[in-house]
Amino acid sequence: MDHSSGSAVPSNWFVDPVFLGTPGIRQSEEDEILSWQADALCAQTDPEAFFPEKGGSTREAKRICETCEVRSECLEYALENDERFGIWGGLSERERRKLRREAG
């Protein structure tokens, strides 16, 4: 995607790991609710893969999610915060909607 024409990636999709602490050494959830993001593999890759344009491939993002150690925390966050865009915890918005319907 051409960055000069505006990006589909939300400006707040990522929290700086320096703010979160040292990867692999998470704080308690009471201390920092988003501390899992410091260990997220997506933070080390191109964010555009996780926010593809409509009809774009989600394959690359989902492949990265498969091996991420904080995948469940990421998915839980997306479900609790009703994230409408992007790949979170290895699932697209459509897949998360389906999961919510099945759970509800």
C-alpha angles and dihedrals in degrees: 000000000000108000093203092066094053130276129254089215111103113240092232099047093110135044116210108257090221087064091048099047136240117342112249093024105082123187121229115281090246089060097046124003093196097045090117089071090074088068097042115122091212089067088066095051141057108298091209089073088064094048104043121179116261107292092013123134120273093187098102094049094046091049090056091047092054092071099034114118093211097049094118093049089049093051092046090052092050093049094046092047096041093235106198100189138049138015113302123175090353095302132107122226090260091052091047091051090052091049090051091050092049091048094045 
